[in-house]
Amino acid sequence: MKKYVLTGIIIAVFAISCTDKKTGNLSLSGTVEGVQSGTVYLQKFRNKTFFVIDSAEIGNGEFSFSKDVELPEIYGLTLDTLKSSFLVFLDENPATVVLDSTHNYRNTKVEGSALHDLFVEYKKERHIKIDSFIRQHPASLVSAYTLYRDFSYRLSPEEIKSNIQLLDSSLWNTPYVQVLQELITTLEVVAVGNPAPDFTANDADGNPVTFSEHLGNKEYVLLDFWASWCGPCRRENPNIVKAYNNYKSKGFDIFAVSLDKSKEKWLEAVEKDSLTWTHVSDLLFWDSEPAKLYGVRAIPANLLIDKNGIIVAKNLRGEELDKTLDDLLRDKN
């Protein structure tokens, strides 16, 4: 098994200084429906999360921002940093927002940003072919973002490469494309037939657990990426529990990596879902180092690894997981 040292590795793709990035004065004003006072927080988007870069007081239901920021870029607006944010694409032009505070910002309206208009149109479409969308909008940040956010986990390394080539070169140094470039290399490393990268992470008691130490004495181990906050993960857990109970006596085991932020919620989910195998987490959400190591961009995700540390299958769920294990372990005692 190939050993990768995770400790101290910092992936700094979002700190890259790019010649294509421009700093401009953000001119953003708006109103908040049903709210007369309080605070609106302006957030920067990074790796599926938001962090606050400015705030504005609400007076008589109105707010405004005037700040030097990177433009064009993606930002978030929220009334509560502990809850969801409204994703907004902003450029150098003045923009106005009517922030809907009653439906998780669902009915929020933005005017003045052609980028955001395109993003709204994109979200209305169904069954979008990302290559066609990029060909129509090759120089738009929306194309780079949607390839990164909505398609990176669906595409092969070759497909990601070909779609990046469709983007205008002015977008190649954006953080979104930089992440995709790194993801290509990672996905090639963790392809079926390759050795599974090793890592060490802490269990619920804070003790370091090394993944490779759980291989060798079992025929197959399912490396499962999940989180307590992930609805599809929680709905899939009964299938995984069933597979574990059916095949653990034949040499099947599970090693689970959580992308949780809250230790309490993580452990509550482990107990509630009856997940009785090994669990680890660095509690870093989408900055989870094992997730980065395996190129995990969406969960649930898993890899089936044999006793020699070789990846034999990926993203097995439901009946497919059961059938694969039955085929592999049918003759095992």
TAGINOR-V504197 format. One record per pair of residues at least 24 apart in sequence whose C-alpha atoms are under 8 Angstrom apart, sorted by the first residue. I is the first residue (numbers start at 1). J is the second residue. D is the distance in Angstrom with one decimal. If there is no record, write none. Layout:
# TAGINOR-V504197
I/J/D
I/J/D
This chain:
# TAGINOR-V504197
1/195/5.4
1/196/6.1
1/197/6.5
1/198/6.8
1/212/7.3
1/308/7.4
1/309/5.4
1/310/7.6
2/195/6.2
2/196/6.6
2/197/5.2
2/198/6.2
3/197/5.7
3/198/4.8
3/199/7.1
4/197/6.0
4/198/5.7
4/199/6.3
5/198/7.9
5/199/6.7
6/199/6.6
6/200/7.6
6/289/6.7
6/290/7.9
13/175/5.9
13/178/6.2
13/179/6.6
14/46/7.3
14/175/5.2
16/175/7.5
18/173/6.0
18/174/7.4
20/170/6.1
20/171/7.6
20/173/7.1
20/174/7.9
21/70/6.7
21/71/7.1
21/72/7.9
21/174/7.7
22/70/5.6
22/71/5.7
22/72/7.6
23/68/6.3
23/69/5.3
23/70/4.4
23/71/5.8
24/68/5.3
24/69/5.7
24/70/6.2
24/71/5.9
24/92/6.5
25/66/6.4
25/67/5.3
25/68/4.3
25/69/6.3
25/92/7.2
26/65/6.9
26/66/5.2
26/67/5.2
26/68/6.0
26/69/6.3
26/71/7.8
26/91/7.9
26/92/6.7
26/93/7.9
26/94/7.2
27/64/7.7
27/65/6.0
27/66/5.1
27/67/7.3
27/92/7.9
27/93/7.2
27/94/4.8
27/95/6.4
28/64/5.6
28/65/5.1
28/66/6.6
28/94/5.9
28/95/5.0
28/96/5.7
28/97/7.6
29/62/7.6
29/63/5.8
29/64/4.0
29/65/6.2
29/95/6.6
29/96/4.9
29/97/6.3
30/62/5.7
30/63/5.5
30/64/6.2
30/96/5.1
30/97/4.4
30/98/5.6
30/99/7.2
31/61/5.4
31/62/4.3
31/63/6.2
31/97/6.5
31/98/5.0
31/99/6.1
32/61/5.4
32/62/6.4
32/63/8.0
32/98/6.0
32/99/4.7
32/100/6.3
32/101/6.6
33/61/7.1
33/98/7.0
33/99/6.2
33/100/5.5
33/101/6.1
33/102/8.0
34/61/7.5
34/101/7.1
34/102/8.0
35/60/8.0
35/61/5.5
35/101/7.7
36/60/4.7
36/61/4.0
36/62/7.5
37/61/6.2
38/79/7.7
39/79/6.0
40/77/6.7
40/78/5.8
40/79/4.9
40/80/7.9
41/76/7.9
41/77/5.6
41/78/5.3
41/79/6.2
41/80/7.7
41/81/7.4
42/75/6.9
42/76/5.8
42/77/5.1
42/78/7.0
43/75/5.5
43/76/4.6
43/77/6.2
43/78/8.0
44/74/7.0
44/75/4.9
44/76/6.2
45/74/6.2
45/75/5.6
45/76/6.7
47/286/6.6
47/287/7.5
48/286/7.0
49/286/7.8
50/76/6.8
50/85/7.8
52/81/7.9
72/141/7.6
73/141/7.5
88/116/6.3
89/113/7.1
89/115/5.7
89/116/4.7
89/119/7.7
90/115/6.6
90/116/6.8
91/115/7.1
115/140/7.3
115/141/7.5
115/142/6.8
118/142/7.2
130/163/7.8
131/163/6.0
131/166/7.4
134/163/7.6
134/166/6.5
134/167/6.5
135/166/6.5
135/167/7.7
138/166/6.5
138/167/4.7
138/168/5.2
139/167/6.3
139/168/4.9
139/169/8.0
139/170/7.1
139/171/6.8
140/171/8.0
141/171/7.1
143/167/7.6
144/171/7.0
144/176/6.3
144/177/6.5
145/176/6.1
148/176/5.7
148/177/6.9
148/179/7.6
148/180/6.4
152/180/7.1
152/297/7.0
153/296/7.3
153/297/5.6
153/298/6.3
156/187/7.9
157/183/7.8
157/184/4.9
157/185/7.7
157/187/6.4
157/188/6.8
158/184/7.9
160/184/7.1
183/295/5.9
186/293/6.9
186/294/6.5
186/295/5.7
187/294/7.0
187/295/5.9
190/294/6.3
190/295/8.0
190/311/7.4
191/311/7.2
192/310/7.7
192/311/5.0
192/312/5.4
192/313/5.9
192/314/7.3
193/310/6.0
193/311/5.3
193/312/5.9
194/310/5.6
194/311/5.7
195/309/5.6
195/310/4.5
195/311/6.1
196/305/7.2
196/309/5.7
196/310/5.8
196/311/5.9
197/293/7.4
197/294/7.7
199/290/6.7
201/280/5.9
201/281/6.2
201/282/6.4
201/290/7.9
202/280/5.3
202/281/5.9
202/282/6.4
203/278/7.9
203/279/5.9
203/280/4.3
203/281/6.4
204/263/7.7
204/267/7.6
204/279/7.2
204/280/6.6
204/281/7.6
209/280/7.4
211/255/7.6
212/309/7.6
214/255/7.9
215/306/7.6
215/307/5.3
215/308/7.3
215/309/6.7
216/306/8.0
216/307/4.4
216/308/6.3
216/309/7.7
217/251/8.0
217/307/6.9
218/251/4.8
218/252/6.1
218/253/6.8
218/306/7.8
218/307/5.9
219/250/7.8
219/251/4.8
219/252/6.1
219/306/5.7
219/307/5.0
220/251/6.4
220/252/5.1
220/253/6.4
220/304/6.6
220/305/5.5
220/306/4.4
220/307/5.8
221/252/5.9
221/253/4.7
221/254/5.2
221/255/6.8
221/304/5.8
221/305/5.3
221/306/6.4
221/307/7.6
222/252/7.8
222/253/6.4
222/254/4.7
222/255/6.1
222/256/7.9
222/302/6.6
222/303/5.7
222/304/4.5
222/305/6.3
223/254/6.1
223/255/5.0
223/256/5.9
223/257/7.4
223/302/5.4
223/303/5.2
223/304/6.3
223/305/7.4
224/254/7.0
224/255/6.2
224/256/4.6
224/257/6.0
224/300/7.5
224/301/6.1
224/302/4.4
224/303/6.7
225/256/6.0
225/257/4.9
225/258/5.9
225/259/7.2
225/291/7.4
225/296/8.0
225/299/6.3
225/300/5.8
225/301/5.2
225/302/5.9
226/256/7.3
226/257/6.4
226/258/5.0
226/259/6.1
226/299/5.7
226/300/5.1
226/301/6.9
227/258/4.9
227/259/5.1
227/260/5.2
227/266/6.9
227/299/7.8
228/258/7.7
228/260/6.5
228/265/6.4
228/266/5.4
228/269/5.6
229/260/7.3
230/299/7.3
230/300/7.7
232/299/7.7
232/300/6.7
233/299/6.7
233/300/5.1
234/273/7.6
236/300/8.0
236/317/7.3
236/318/7.1
237/273/6.8
237/275/7.9
238/273/7.3
239/317/7.5
239/318/5.5
240/317/7.9
240/318/7.5
241/274/7.4
241/275/6.7
243/321/7.4
243/322/6.0
247/325/7.4
247/329/7.6
249/333/7.4
250/329/6.4
250/332/5.4
250/333/5.5
251/329/7.7
251/332/7.7
253/277/7.4
254/278/6.7
255/279/6.2
255/280/8.0
256/280/6.3
257/281/5.6
257/290/7.5
258/282/7.9
258/283/7.4
259/283/6.2
259/284/6.5
259/285/4.5
259/286/6.4
259/288/6.2
259/291/7.9
260/284/6.7
260/285/5.1
261/285/5.3
